[in-house]
Amino acid sequence: MRIEIRRTGGFAGIERRAEVETSGRPDADDWHTLAENCLAAAHDSPPAGVPDGFSYRITVDDRTVYCSDPRLSDEQRELITKVLKEGS
């Protein structure tokens, strides 16, 4: 499973992007569960954000969803943090 996060917005408006490929990882099942929960809680189009807040585009394999601060679910926040930290 390929998981890509694209973060835009914020005070400086700098885009950040990272990707994780879960195939072959010993923790792949955990990533898959987290990703599926994020997809279920997100929007199919970009939601309205707040001034200087971050907006996110989450792509899992061939499905893309959107979410934004401050209305992230716990699973979305966890997935975004993990991908931006571990991804390339």
C-alpha atoms as a printed R data frame, in Angstrom:
   type eleno elety resid chain resno       x      y      z
1  ATOM     1    CA   MET     A     1   0.000  0.000  0.000
2  ATOM     2    CA   ARG     A     2   1.306  3.437 -0.925
3  ATOM     3    CA   ILE     A     3   0.292  6.290  1.380
4  ATOM     4    CA   GLU     A     4   1.017  9.874  0.376
5  ATOM     5    CA   ILE     A     5   0.353 13.020  2.404
6  ATOM     6    CA   ARG     A     6   0.382 16.511  0.936
7  ATOM     7    CA   ARG     A     7   0.116 19.347  3.456
8  ATOM     8    CA   THR     A     8  -0.582 22.902  2.320
9  ATOM     9    CA   GLY     A     9  -1.413 26.152  4.052
10 ATOM    10    CA   GLY     A    10  -0.158 27.336  7.392
11 ATOM    11    CA   PHE     A    11   1.215 30.764  8.157
12 ATOM    12    CA   ALA     A    12   4.054 30.516  5.615
13 ATOM    13    CA   GLY     A    13   2.038 28.612  3.000
14 ATOM    14    CA   ILE     A    14   4.813 26.082  2.437
15 ATOM    15    CA   GLU     A    15   3.803 22.751  0.907
16 ATOM    16    CA   ARG     A    16   5.156 19.550  2.399
17 ATOM    17    CA   ARG     A    17   4.801 16.111  0.867
18 ATOM    18    CA   ALA     A    18   5.840 12.636  2.011
19 ATOM    19    CA   GLU     A    19   5.117  9.061  0.982
20 ATOM    20    CA   VAL     A    20   5.380  5.660  2.662
21 ATOM    21    CA   GLU     A    21   5.245  2.278  0.928
22 ATOM    22    CA   THR     A    22   3.986 -0.308  3.412
23 ATOM    23    CA   SER     A    23   4.715 -3.442  1.351
24 ATOM    24    CA   GLY     A    24   7.182 -5.673  3.155
25 ATOM    25    CA   ARG     A    25   7.080 -3.711  6.409
26 ATOM    26    CA   PRO     A    26   6.603 -5.765  9.563
27 ATOM    27    CA   ASP     A    27   3.993 -3.211 10.733
28 ATOM    28    CA   ALA     A    28   2.099 -3.120  7.413
29 ATOM    29    CA   ASP     A    29  -1.175 -4.333  8.961
30 ATOM    30    CA   ASP     A    30  -1.119 -1.434 11.448
31 ATOM    31    CA   TRP     A    31  -0.560  1.056  8.613
32 ATOM    32    CA   HIS     A    32  -3.399 -0.490  6.577
33 ATOM    33    CA   THR     A    33  -5.858 -0.295  9.474
34 ATOM    34    CA   LEU     A    34  -4.910  3.301 10.226
35 ATOM    35    CA   ALA     A    35  -5.168  4.290  6.553
36 ATOM    36    CA   GLU     A    36  -8.597  2.668  6.132
37 ATOM    37    CA   ASN     A    37  -9.905  4.489  9.226
38 ATOM    38    CA   CYS     A    38  -8.600  7.784  7.826
39 ATOM    39    CA   LEU     A    39 -10.276  7.253  4.483
40 ATOM    40    CA   ALA     A    40 -13.603  6.575  6.172
41 ATOM    41    CA   ALA     A    41 -13.456  9.816  8.186
42 ATOM    42    CA   ALA     A    42 -12.291 12.180  5.404
43 ATOM    43    CA   HIS     A    43 -13.988 14.156  2.630
44 ATOM    44    CA   ASP     A    44 -13.990 13.483 -1.110
45 ATOM    45    CA   SER     A    45 -13.384 17.188 -1.780
46 ATOM    46    CA   PRO     A    46 -11.359 19.768  0.171
47 ATOM    47    CA   PRO     A    47 -13.299 21.035  3.212
48 ATOM    48    CA   ALA     A    48 -13.222 24.656  4.317
49 ATOM    49    CA   GLY     A    49 -10.261 25.278  6.564
50 ATOM    50    CA   VAL     A    50  -9.361 28.038  8.965
51 ATOM    51    CA   PRO     A    51  -7.008 30.987  8.349
52 ATOM    52    CA   ASP     A    52  -3.371 29.868  8.604
53 ATOM    53    CA   GLY     A    53  -4.480 26.264  9.189
54 ATOM    54    CA   PHE     A    54  -3.160 23.248  7.353
55 ATOM    55    CA   SER     A    55  -5.087 21.353  4.704
56 ATOM    56    CA   TYR     A    56  -4.228 17.775  3.806
57 ATOM    57    CA   ARG     A    57  -4.599 15.564  0.777
58 ATOM    58    CA   ILE     A    58  -4.289 11.894  1.721
59 ATOM    59    CA   THR     A    59  -3.800  9.402 -1.092
60 ATOM    60    CA   VAL     A    60  -3.922  5.695 -0.329
61 ATOM    61    CA   ASP     A    61  -3.129  3.685 -3.442
62 ATOM    62    CA   ASP     A    62  -5.662  5.095 -5.941
63 ATOM    63    CA   ARG     A    63  -8.074  6.866 -3.563
64 ATOM    64    CA   THR     A    64  -7.631 10.495 -2.529
65 ATOM    65    CA   VAL     A    65  -9.444 12.225  0.332
66 ATOM    66    CA   TYR     A    66  -9.108 15.578  2.071
67 ATOM    67    CA   CYS     A    67  -9.168 16.960  5.604
68 ATOM    68    CA   SER     A    68  -8.053 20.100  7.401
69 ATOM    69    CA   ASP     A    69  -7.063 21.455 10.784
70 ATOM    70    CA   PRO     A    70  -8.520 21.758 13.328
71 ATOM    71    CA   ARG     A    71 -11.095 19.096 12.445
72 ATOM    72    CA   LEU     A    72  -8.840 16.054 12.115
73 ATOM    73    CA   SER     A    73  -9.841 12.726 13.601
74 ATOM    74    CA   ASP     A    74  -7.330 11.068 15.924
75 ATOM    75    CA   GLU     A    75  -6.563  8.521 13.200
76 ATOM    76    CA   GLN     A    76  -6.000 11.218 10.579
77 ATOM    77    CA   ARG     A    77  -3.659 13.117 12.883
78 ATOM    78    CA   GLU     A    78  -1.724  9.927 13.671
79 ATOM    79    CA   LEU     A    79  -1.389  8.885 10.012
80 ATOM    80    CA   ILE     A    80  -0.364 12.374  8.887
81 ATOM    81    CA   THR     A    81   2.258 12.590 11.629
82 ATOM    82    CA   LYS     A    82   3.671  9.129 10.877
83 ATOM    83    CA   VAL     A    83   3.883  9.648  7.123
84 ATOM    84    CA   LEU     A    84   5.420 13.122  7.380
85 ATOM    85    CA   LYS     A    85   7.944 11.787  9.917
86 ATOM    86    CA   GLU     A    86   8.875  8.476  8.253
87 ATOM    87    CA   GLY     A    87   8.143  9.194  4.601
88 ATOM    88    CA   SER     A    88  10.459 10.366  1.926
